[in-house]
Each structure stands twice: as C-alpha cells, then as structure tokens.
C-alpha cells in the first residue's frame, strides 16, 4: 500500500483456514482496537484484508473500519 502522502499508514492481512473470508466478530473488534492504538501513534490503518479459498474480504470495503 503506497501513495504519495507523508502520512504513515499500515494494513493488516491474514487468512481464514476454513476458506470463508467473512470477518468474525473477533476480527472486527481486534481491527478496531489496532486502529485506535495506531491513531494514537499517528498511523492510519488503511485496511484489513482477510483471505480464504473462497476469495477475500476487505474490512474497509465492508465499511467496518
């Protein structure tokens, strides 16, 4: 993830071995917690991508972050 701004950004990516990339409640809560901590450090959490055999899910795309 790269752009031309001076803002610090990061992203999260992990897989679901079950193959279903649907974010779990724990995924959503952990992502919100990471985003909160990142903000205090001046870092933007750009997205959290979950990968599975059935495709992928973007928490940003799902408007969960």
trRosetta pair geometry for C-beta under 8 A, 3 or more apart (Angstrom, degrees):
i j d omega theta_ij theta_ji phi_ij phi_ji
1 9 6.2 -97 117 113 124 123
1 10 7.9 131 60 -149 133 20
1 11 5.2 112 -7 -19 145 131
1 46 5.2 158 171 82 161 166
1 47 7.4 169 -89 27 148 105
3 9 7.6 47 24 18 106 147
7 44 5.9 18 155 4 122 124
8 41 7.9 -75 91 120 143 92
8 42 6.0 72 39 118 123 85
8 43 4.5 -64 111 -108 112 74
8 44 6.9 150 90 16 58 73
9 43 6.7 148 -103 -169 21 75
9 44 4.7 -28 -106 69 80 94
9 45 7.6 134 -158 -112 71 10
9 46 4.6 57 179 -50 118 112
10 38 6.6 -136 42 -132 116 138
10 43 5.7 13 2 172 107 125
10 44 7.6 162 23 81 62 49
10 45 6.2 -36 72 -112 81 56
10 46 6.6 -172 77 6 25 94
11 45 7.1 112 -103 -168 41 64
11 46 4.7 -50 -75 61 92 105
11 47 5.0 3 -131 59 109 74
11 48 6.9 -180 -170 -81 71 39
11 49 7.0 25 167 -1 118 98
12 31 6.7 -144 46 -113 150 91
12 34 6.6 67 -52 103 141 164
12 45 7.1 -4 -10 -157 101 109
12 47 7.5 -136 41 107 68 50
12 48 4.1 -3 66 -118 109 84
12 49 7.2 179 94 27 59 60
13 48 7.4 -176 -74 -159 37 50
13 49 4.7 -5 -111 64 83 99
13 50 7.8 176 -153 -81 52 30
13 51 6.8 29 -175 -14 95 110
14 49 8.0 156 25 88 47 61
14 50 6.2 -16 71 -116 73 69
14 51 7.3 -156 106 26 29 84
15 50 7.1 122 -122 -168 24 63
15 51 4.6 -44 -103 73 78 92
15 52 6.5 135 -164 -81 76 51
16 19 6.7 -83 103 24 94 14
16 20 5.8 -69 114 70 143 56
16 21 5.7 177 24 -101 125 43
16 22 7.8 -5 -14 44 172 54
16 50 5.8 37 -23 175 105 110
16 51 7.3 -177 17 81 72 42
16 52 4.5 -22 60 -84 101 109
18 52 6.8 -26 77 -136 68 125
19 52 4.6 101 178 176 29 104
19 53 3.6 -31 -137 32 98 109
19 54 5.3 84 155 -14 87 93
20 52 5.3 -95 61 -176 9 169
20 54 5.9 10 -104 31 45 135
21 50 4.6 150 -165 109 84 96
21 51 6.1 -41 -107 -151 119 10
21 52 3.7 -148 -54 10 77 111
21 54 6.2 -143 0 72 92 88
21 55 5.7 -103 14 86 139 69
21 56 5.2 -168 -144 -135 166 26
21 57 4.2 168 134 -7 106 97
22 50 7.7 -61 64 94 10 144
22 57 6.2 108 -101 -47 27 157
23 27 4.2 -133 -161 89 84 136
23 28 5.4 96 145 -55 125 87
23 31 7.8 -36 -152 -7 136 142
23 48 7.8 78 -106 106 128 117
23 50 5.8 167 -81 -3 73 150
23 57 5.7 -138 -34 113 86 143
23 59 5.9 78 -73 -89 154 95
23 62 7.0 -154 9 52 130 161
23 64 6.5 -129 64 44 163 175
24 27 4.6 108 50 -1 71 100
24 28 7.2 -138 94 -2 42 85
25 28 5.8 -57 -153 37 33 111
25 29 6.3 27 154 -15 67 109
26 29 5.9 -56 -141 41 30 108
26 30 6.0 30 161 -18 66 110
27 30 6.1 -61 -145 39 23 108
27 31 6.2 25 156 -21 62 111
27 48 7.3 165 173 137 97 139
27 50 6.5 -3 -152 -72 153 139
27 59 7.5 -157 141 -78 106 127
28 31 5.8 -57 -148 35 27 113
28 32 6.5 27 155 -18 63 106
28 59 7.0 162 -109 -131 70 125
28 64 5.5 -93 -126 178 104 131
29 32 5.8 -54 -150 35 31 111
29 33 6.4 31 152 -18 64 107
30 33 5.6 -57 -150 37 32 113
30 34 6.3 33 152 -19 67 105
31 34 5.7 -51 -145 37 31 110
31 35 6.3 34 154 -20 64 106
31 45 7.3 157 -174 154 80 154
31 48 4.6 -88 -120 -17 128 162
31 59 5.6 -79 177 166 169 177
31 64 7.1 58 85 121 145 109
31 65 5.7 -95 142 -70 120 129
32 35 5.6 -53 -147 36 30 114
32 36 6.4 35 153 -23 63 105
32 65 6.8 -159 -84 -105 64 90
33 36 5.7 -51 -149 32 31 114
33 37 6.6 26 155 -13 64 105
34 37 5.9 -57 -148 40 31 107
34 38 6.0 34 153 -23 66 109
34 45 6.0 103 114 -92 97 146
34 48 7.9 111 63 -78 138 128
35 38 5.6 -54 -143 37 29 114
35 39 6.4 36 155 -26 63 102
35 45 4.1 -96 -103 23 80 141
35 65 5.8 176 -64 -151 153 118
36 39 5.9 -50 -154 27 28 113
36 40 7.1 27 151 -17 60 102
37 40 5.8 -54 -158 31 36 111
37 41 6.9 21 149 -7 66 108
38 41 5.8 -69 -157 45 36 105
38 43 4.1 -88 -174 84 91 100
38 44 6.8 117 134 -117 123 5
38 45 5.0 125 50 -46 159 92
39 42 7.6 48 -173 -71 33 18
39 43 7.2 -103 -69 62 24 57
39 44 7.5 48 -91 -98 69 49
39 45 8.0 -61 -45 -4 78 93
45 48 7.1 1 167 -45 117 92
45 65 6.4 -73 102 170 118 145
46 60 7.1 -37 148 -57 53 151
47 58 5.6 -30 -167 -158 125 98
47 59 6.5 157 -166 53 67 81
47 60 4.1 -73 -112 -6 90 129
47 61 7.6 38 -139 -17 122 81
47 65 7.3 159 -125 66 42 131
48 58 7.5 137 74 -158 49 50
48 59 4.2 15 59 17 99 128
48 60 7.3 138 26 -23 62 81
48 65 6.5 97 10 -7 106 149
49 56 5.7 -1 -174 -180 99 122
49 57 7.2 158 -155 80 52 46
49 58 5.6 -20 -101 -99 75 69
49 59 7.7 -126 -70 4 31 79
50 56 6.4 161 83 -159 49 68
50 57 4.7 -5 55 55 101 96
50 59 7.6 78 -11 -41 100 90
51 56 4.9 -23 -104 -104 62 98
52 55 6.5 7 65 56 84 45
52 56 7.0 160 24 -90 66 45
52 57 7.9 23 8 -4 107 95
57 61 7.5 -148 -177 64 55 116
57 62 6.4 11 -178 -34 99 131
58 61 3.4 71 79 10 115 113
58 62 6.4 166 86 -9 60 82
59 62 5.6 -57 -141 45 33 107
59 64 4.3 -82 -166 66 85 112
59 65 4.8 53 127 0 112 108
60 63 7.5 29 178 -78 33 32
60 64 7.6 -87 -64 48 20 71
60 65 5.6 -52 -82 64 63 98
